[in-house]
Amino acid sequence: MTHSGTPVLTTRNATLEDLAGLLRDQQARKVDVVAAATAIRADSGHLVLSADPQLTPDGVTLTAGAYTPTEVCDQGIADKLGIPAPYLRRLRSEHPALYDANVNGWLTRSDKRYLIRGLRGDGSGGVARAFLSDGYKIIDNLDVLLAALEGIRAAGAPVTISGCDLTERRMYVRVVSDAVSALAPALLGDYRSPFTGAAGADNPVVFGGFVISNSETGCGAFTLTPRLVVQICDNGMTITRDALRSVHLGGRMDEGIIQWSHDTRQRNLDLVTGQARDAVTTFLDTGYVQRKITEITAAAGARVSDPESVIRAVAQRLRFSDEQQRDILAHFIRGADLSAGGVMHAVTSVAQIIEDGDTAYEMEAQALTAMQVAAQS
């Protein structure tokens, strides 16, 4: 899958093939430049780079041009220049000239260098995806994906990719193994899928898996997070406390286009591949899956006598929106499991219908906390 014109930044519930095609298109469009504050300015809400042509192994590369900042890039500008982010977002939408004045005013007072991560459009400009420290260690999504898949292949794990998301902030690749399963009759005995009505009592199977996640834009570390998947509804429970992480921190970079040495890139990718092998060994293990089911089941049985008030308390604690709260209540009722575990199932099933990949992942990651809050309410 290739794209032309304006760069495509996001996809939701994509296949592995489609995600790889999108990442290759982005890779061909990337321009990563370390620039002094004096070479950066805002003009009509765009981020303008004043840089000389750069000689690279691919020929002469032009980096100068006007790049439209994403929300993530604006957050980076706000963080690095000390401008309140809500104020900067308001200026972008209501007063672009004042946006320019604020950004340019603080850039003139800075003696630092910044890493600008952009994607070229078909013209001279494009999209500015991130405004970062010049000490940020780049680990690209496509490289991470290929290295992690190599680690999985080398471990000999029978897995499938159940879905992929790409947002302005992160990449998510969900890995599941039908060969690694355990029964969870106490956890699923009263539960029905809100999508199909299938009964957990008839098929109380939970599969092992994990999520590969990475950020190219400064929104968190490369992670491998274990995930349990309920067969009857594909609800996923991520166990964030067991995640493997690799933080994007590196040495200061010189000005100009980023050209990582082969050795540097290979060390980063070897780490990703090794961690993927570790994830397979640790998370795709029947014993691990059974232990986590036992831990979850211990708190899941608390009865919920007032679903509306309990789910309101969960939503307030976890800062779910009013719409998410309504959806969780509806899924809780359709799920027919009047327990704290039923609240967990409702949160994870709603996560499947959320359009934004970041929000969906965060909801899954909070499902176990939601169960604990429900049990104590």
URBELFEN-V634340 format. One line per field, one symbol per residue. ss: DSSP state (A for helix, B for strand, O for the rest). psi: psi as a letter, one per 40 degrees, with the letter a starting at -180 (. if undefined). Layout:
BEGIN
ss: ???
psi: ???
END
This chain:
BEGIN
ss: OOOOOOOOOOBBBBOAAAAAAAAAAAAAABBBBBBBAAABBBBOOBBBBOOOOBBBOOBBBOOOBBBBBOAAAAAAAAAAAOOOAAAAAAAAAAOAAAAAAAAAAAAOOOOOBBBBBBBBOOOOOBBBBBBBBOOBOOOOAAAAAAAAAAAAAAAOOOOBBBBBBBOOOOBBBBBBBBBBBBBOAAAAOOOBOOOOOOBOOOOOBBBBBBBBBBOOOOOOOBBBBBBBBBOOOOOBBBBBBBBBBBOOBOOOOOOBBOOOOAAAAAAAAAAAAAAAAAAAAAAOOAAAAAAAAAAAAAAAOOBOOOAAAAAAAAAAAAOOOAAAAAAAAAAAAAAOOOBAAAAAAAAAAAAAAOOOAAAAAAAAAAAAAAAAAAAAO
psi: hiiibhhhdiihfiidddddddddddddeihhhhiideehihhfeihhhgiiihhideahhheiihhhhiddddddddddefhhddddddddddgddddddddddddeehfiiihhhihiaeaeaahhdihiieehhhhiddddddddddddddefhhiiheiiihiedihhhhhiheehiiigdddedeiihedeeihdddgfhhiiaihhiihefefiihihhihhhhdeeehhhigdeeihihighaiiiiiaihgiiddddddddddddddddddddddghdddddddddddddedehihdgdddddddddddefiiddddddddddddddehfidddddddddddddehdhdddddddddeddddddddde.
END
